[in-house]
Amino acid sequence: MSELDVAPLAELRRRRSAKWRTFPDDVLPLFVAEMDYGLAPPVTAALTEAVRRGDMGYPASTPELGKALAGFAGRQWGWEIDPGRVTAVTDVGVGVVELLRALTRPGDPVVISPPVYSPFFDWVPETRGRIVEVPLTRDDSGYRLDLAALEAAFATHPAAYVLCNPHNPVGRVHTAGELAELVRLARLYRVPVISDEIHAPLTLPGAVFTPLLTVPGAAEVAVSVVSASKAFNLAGLKCAAVVTAGSRMAEVVSRFPADPDDRVGHLGVLASIAAFTEGDAWLADLLSTLAGRRSQLGDLLRDHLPQLSWTPPEATYLAWLDASVLGRDAEPRDHFLTKGRVALEAGTRYGAVGSGYVRLNFATSPEILTDAVTRMAATMP
Ligand SMILES: Cc1ncc(COP(=O)(O)O)c(C=O)c1O
C-alpha cells in the first residue's frame, strides 16, 4: 500500500474546480467534497485516450457501465448487480430527484435523517415533496439511525425515505443489522427507500459497508444510487447510476421522463468504467491514505484543538466537528473563515441539528491538514 501524493499548494491553486475557485488564495479550502489527490492512473489513461482520439460525442453507457459497476460491486462488497438493471443518470442528485418525481405526488411527505447532505433539503422540494425530518440519534459512540422514530414516521405512510448510506456528514456506516430493521419497517409500512450510496467506496478500514439491496427483502422496496464520482474524484464529469433489484422498483425507473442515460457525460461514462474495472489498487491506496489523514486529524485535534470534539468517521473523508464551544451566537464556519482563513462547511447546511458544527474535508496532504488545524487553533478564544 502506498500513500497518495498531493501536488504543491501552488499547483493545486491552478485547478479550476469549485474547491479552488471559491475563495481567495489566502484561504485553505477544506469545504466542498473534492479531493486533492491526482486521478487514478486507469482513469487518466481513459480520459487521455479519449482526448487523443477526439472521442467527445454522445454517451453510450449500455451495457459497459452496468457490467463495470457489477464487477466492482461484486469484488468490493459481494453485491450481485444485474447489469440490465443499471440506469445511467447525470449525477446522484439527478438520480434521486427523478426517483422522487416517479414515487411522489406534490405535497407528499418524504423522510430524511439530518444532519444529512444539504441537497437532500433541496431535492425534496424540487419535486414538490414535503420534508419530514427524523434526525439521527446520538450517543457516546456517535450517530446512528433512529429506528424507533423512523417506525413512527413510516407508520404515517410517507411517499419515500431517502437514506444516506454511508452517511454524510457524520461518516457513519449503517450496520447490516440496522439496515435489516430499516427494510423490515419499509416493507411493513410500504415505504420506498432511496439509498444514496455515493460514499460506499470510501468506507475506511475498520468498517464494513452493506449495500442496501443486499439486505434480504430489500429488492421489493429499495433502489440504490451509486457513482464512481466521489471516490475517484470525478464529480465534474457527470455520471452516476440507479440500480434496482426487483420488478416494482424497475417499473419506477421505467417512468423516468426521458432516456436518462442520454443526459450523462460521455467522459464520465468512460472514466467510471475505467475506475470500476481497473481502479481497485488505486482505491486501496486512497483508503489507506485517508485512514492516515483521519488518524493525523485525531492527533492534531488532541494536541492543538482539544476544545472541538468529534467521532472519527467510518467512511468518507469528512470530519464532523463539534465547535459549539464557540458559543450559541457564533457561526463556527464564519469564525474559522474570518479569523483563521480556513474554509469549512457550516453544520447548519445539514439541518438545524447541525448548529454549532463544521464539516472539514481531510482528503489533502499532511502539510495542508496541519496548517489548517494550526490556523483554526490560533483563532480559539
Ligand atoms: C451523500 C451525497 N450524495 C450526493 C452527492 C453529490 O453527488 P452528485 O455530484 O453525483 O450529484 C454528494 C456529494 O458530496 C454526497 O455527499
PDBQT file of the ligand as one rigid body, heavy atoms in Angstrom, charges set to zero:
ROOT
HETATM    1  C1  LIG A 401     -24.390  11.902   0.035  1.00  0.00    +0.000 C 
HETATM    2  C2  LIG A 401     -24.092  12.590  -1.264  1.00  0.00    +0.000 A 
HETATM    3  N1  LIG A 401     -24.922  12.419  -2.294  1.00  0.00    +0.000 NA
HETATM    4  C3  LIG A 401     -24.693  13.017  -3.471  1.00  0.00    +0.000 A 
HETATM    5  C4  LIG A 401     -23.593  13.833  -3.661  1.00  0.00    +0.000 A 
HETATM    6  C5  LIG A 401     -23.411  14.543  -4.951  1.00  0.00    +0.000 C 
HETATM    7  O1  LIG A 401     -23.335  13.637  -5.973  1.00  0.00    +0.000 OA
HETATM    8  P1  LIG A 401     -23.510  14.106  -7.456  1.00  0.00    +0.000 P 
HETATM    9  O2  LIG A 401     -22.472  15.159  -7.702  1.00  0.00    +0.000 OA
HETATM   10  O3  LIG A 401     -23.281  12.855  -8.228  1.00  0.00    +0.000 OA
HETATM   11  O4  LIG A 401     -24.916  14.623  -7.543  1.00  0.00    +0.000 OA
HETATM   12  C6  LIG A 401     -22.687  14.015  -2.623  1.00  0.00    +0.000 A 
HETATM   13  C7  LIG A 401     -21.507  14.876  -2.814  1.00  0.00    +0.000 C 
HETATM   14  O5  LIG A 401     -20.671  15.032  -1.991  1.00  0.00    +0.000 OA
HETATM   15  C8  LIG A 401     -22.949  13.382  -1.396  1.00  0.00    +0.000 A 
HETATM   16  O6  LIG A 401     -22.133  13.544  -0.353  1.00  0.00    +0.000 OA
ENDROOT
TORSDOF 0
